[in-house]
Amino acid sequence: MGIKRIGKHLLEHRWRVRRDFPPRVLDAIERAIKAGEATHSGQIRFVVEGALDGVPLFRNQPARERALDVFSHLRIWDTDHNNGVLIYLLLADRDVEIVADRGIDAKVGYAGWEAICRTMETDFRAGHFEQGVIKGIEAVSRELAKHFPPPAGPNELPDKPVVI
């Protein structure tokens, strides 16, 4: 476990989330999710976490492993067509992870999700958090729309972004 990573996580707490993701930006992200989900039957969730603390931090939990925990905790895997997608941002590590349920993951694959993550991270490095997240949501929605037609039933998961 690196002391540098621990220090970064201890110093970079929730204040950064509030600065980079104020209510106006979170509302825009929610609208982007709603608009995207109108084009497919998939389910998208966006989660931003400022920094790890407690056990995850001192266990040196990687962002990918944390994203898998969040995916499970929010029950994103529990959709009718196995087409839930989590876009997870760990600000302290400057890391975006996309975790997708098996129905859509089998069609897009690691390389497809990784390309979306890298594009988002480029925007984030430039300080364009709202733009980066919305681009990511639009890219995920395009992938979902290719394989899952527009919804005929109710929205299975909330569209509101989650801040941890």
C-alpha positions, 0 to 999 in steps of 0.5 A: 500500500502506497503512502502517497495514495493514502495521503491523496485519499485522506486529503482529497475528500468530499469537498472535491466532489462538491466543487466538481459536481455541484447540484447543477451538474448532477441535474444535467447528468440525470437528464443525460441518463434519462435522454439516453435511456429513452433510446434503449432498454438498458439501465445506466447509473453514474456514481462519483466517489471523492476518495476511499476511506476506512477499510477500502483505503487501508486494504488498498482497494483498486478503483475497479474492485470498488466499482464492482462493489458499488455495482453489486450494492446498487443491484445494477446486475438485477435488470430484466435483460442483464443490461445494466451499466455503471459508470464509476468515478473515483476522483482521488485516483482520477480513475473511471471504471465502467462495469456492465452486466453480462448481457451488454458486456458480451457485446461491447467487451473490455476494449469498448468500455475502456475506450469510453473511460479513456475519453472521459478521463481526457475531459476530466484532466482538462477539468471538464467533468460535466462534459466528460460524464455526459460524453460517457453516458452518450457513448454508453447509450449508443452501445446499448441502443445497438443491442437493446431496443427502446424500452417498452416497460418501466425504468428499472433503476433510478437515473439520479447520480449517486455521490459517495 
